[in-house]
Structures are given as C-alpha cells and as structure tokens.
Amino acid sequence: MAAAVCNALAAARGLHVKASSAGLFAREGAPASSEALSVLAEKGIRLKHSARKLTPELIETADILIP
C-alpha cells in the first residue's frame, strides 16, 4: 500500500522512481486486502498487488531500503 501511494505521488510530480515492497513474513502471492484496495480506490490509486518475501536479491538491487 505504501509503495502504491509513493508511486502515485511520484508519477503526479513527474518523478522517475519506482517503489516496491516485500515482507519478512509475507505469504507469497497473497493479494492485497479488500480494505487496503478500498482505501486506495478512494484516493484514485489502483493497486495490482501480489505479496512477496524479502530476498537477498531484492536487497542487492534496491537503491534504498526503508524498514
């Protein structure tokens, strides 16, 4: 959800950034909750989401990590 908001704000400002998210205990492939989708929709943000676990490869390719 935070990544979707960040990406929407960046796009609205013409910034070329891409936020993504991963979790330590994520259930791989799980969809976003209906509540999260509803809140984002109220703000005009569409979210196509599938949960993924944080991996060493994701860490290696990230420019910045925000816990």
C-alpha positions, 0 to 999 in steps of 0.5 A: 500500500505504501509503495502504491501511494509513493508511486502515485505521488511520484508519477503526479510530480513527474518523478522517475522512481519506482517503489516496491515492497516485500515482507519478512513474513509475507505469504507469497502471492497473497493479494492485497486486502479488500480494505487496503484496495478500498482505501486506495480506490478512494484516493484514485490509486489502483493497486495490482498487488501480489505479496512477496518475501524479502530476498537477498536479491531484492536487497542487492538491487534496491537503491534504498531500503526503508524498514 
